[in-house]
Amino acid sequence: MVAESTEADWVSRLADDVIAESERRAPGKPVVVASGLSPSGPIHLGNLREVMTPHLVADEIRRRGHEVRHLISWDDYDRYRKVPAGVQGIDETWAEHIGKPLTSVPAPRGSAYPNWAEHFKAQMIEALAELGVEYDGISQTEQYTAGAYRQQILHAVRHRAEIDAILDRYRTKKPAAKPAQKAGQKPVDAAELAAEEGSGAAEEDDGSGAGGVGYFPYKPYCADCGKDLTTVTAYDDETTELTYLCACGHIETVRLAEFDRGKLVWKVDWPMRWAYEGVIFEPSGVDHSSPGSSFQVGGQIVGPVFGGEQPIGPMYAFVGISGMAKMSSSRGGVPTPGDALRIMEPQLLRWLYARRRPNQSFKIAFDQEIQRLYDEWDALTRKVQDGGALPGDIAAYGRAVGTARGELPATARPLPYRTLASVADITAGNEEQTLRILSELDPSRPLTTLDEVRPRLDRAENWISAHVPADQRTVVRAEPDRERLAALGESERAGLKLLVDGLDSHWSLDGLTSLVYAVPKVLAGLEPDAKPTPELKTAQRSFFVLLYELLVGRDTGPRLPTLLLAVGQGRVRRLLGAGE
């Protein structure tokens, strides 16, 4: 495994704090960190920060030899709140299930899973395995329906007046209004604005709805319609006899001490679980930083009511997507970790989360920016291997390429992503053509099998096919543009001749790179290695445009050296008029 450095590393600093706090609260016991995910729809890349922040901290604690548990609570007993947009296999009839637990809602048509929650959990579970995230999953449906929290529920109900008084301190508080943008002021970044707006989780019902018994922190699911559209109309503290009325008209009386078809309201449920599980560290999203939010209120409830302590942990900021607005599972079309892993290797995705402090927003690229990100990653890899990287960068790199259990599977020969994407673009996935082109990149070390460049090649092919519009794809001319060739000026003809004459002796990626940049220099009477001037750069650009027009019929395209290799010497000569 790569040598690690923890200097100037946010993960190490948080790990120090968590270990110290765990030794204070629960000496000799495993360190407990936690995440919570609601499978109410596609679990997107913003939700992944809820997992990656504690994962990275937990992994650092493991590296130091401590036992640690990373709990991921699947909030699959939450109510189905709305029909999310953009989900295939559903229609407006799914609105009939609003109010039911997520595990009681049918999965989208064609799903291999028994219910809505399991369908969306499965996608995340697969992505977490690929990312090397080690965790203990907890289904809240299983916990509640098995009676695991029965005593905690009874305790909360006995202390409902105390909970109500705590909640009441926050009910009238509103977030401060956003200041108006001043003339000439830089516009607020979309990611920052979205981070301020939050996800809406802080608006969850706190149990204060009108009812026959006043405030009640527990919601039964109706035995008749299966929904939580219920109001507790009577409760006896001695017998725990509870009567509820559902909006569907059903009335039922049960004994809460024996009843397992309901749950605590979220603002009570969360602090209950902190105490029940002994959570030391759990980050929270920006929507939990406002007055009255679940995290803020939970911190006031957990001690007085449940005898526990609020976890320590940072607020984490928004994760955006290049070219997209704020992510929301209910709006549809939001990229998931699985979507990202189809176009990038796990190491790159881990690095994006590891290199930024939790309170820093960042974007994940699904557009052309992914090529620059990969260039940056490859440059960091070289610096780490050469010993020239900064300590913080070394630490982030080490956390990206592996975990305490070992390194993640990696591409044996990681050729530049932009090169692989260009080749995939030109060959349209033809493996024989792809191998020929990639083998010619470096004649001194020819590629013998495409397995050497996988899985990075597969990711690049997926990106080209899924995220590059058809009108931006590269199509090499089938026949020479004879009209354009006939109209060539003297300098243009001379440039093309210099290029064609040098193809054979420069037929490699580095060689062709030197050749295409040298032609305009030689035409200007300079040495091939002369330093470029502004005038020379203009001449080079004009020459490149000419080549693109003759080869692909546009004024831009993949990097020319890659394009020339892909087209092949014979076809290049023909399209440039050498055989006409």
Secondary structure, 3 states (H helix, E strand, C coil): CCCCCCCCCHHHHHHHHHHHHHHHHCCCCCEEEEEEECCCCCCCHHHHHHHHHHHHHHHHHHHCCCCEEEEEEECCCCECCCCCCCCCCCCHHHHHHCCCEHHHCCCCCCCCCCCHHHHHHHHHHHHHHHHCCCCEEEEHHHHHHCCCCHHHHHHHHHCHHHHHHHHHCCCCCCCCCCCCCCCCCCCCCHHHHHHHHCCCHHHCCCCCCCCCCCCCCEEECCCCCCCCCEEEEEECCCCCEEEEEECCCCEEEEEHHHCCCEEECHHHHHHHHHHHHCCCECCEEHHHCCCCCHHHHHHHHHHHHHCCCCCECCEECCEEECCCCCCCCCCCCCCCHHHHHHHCCHHHHHHHHHCCCCCCCEEECCCCHHHHHHHHHHHHHHHHHHCCCCHHHHHHHHHHHEECCEECCCCCCCCCHHHHHHHHHHHCCCHHHHHHHHHCCCCCCCCCCHHHHCCHHHHHHHHHHHHCCHHHCCCCCCCCCHHHHHCCCHHHHHHHHHHHHHCHHHCCHHHHHHHHHHHHHHHCCCCCCCCCCHHHHHHHHHHHHHHHHHHHCCCCCCCHHHHHHHHCHHHHHHHCCCCC
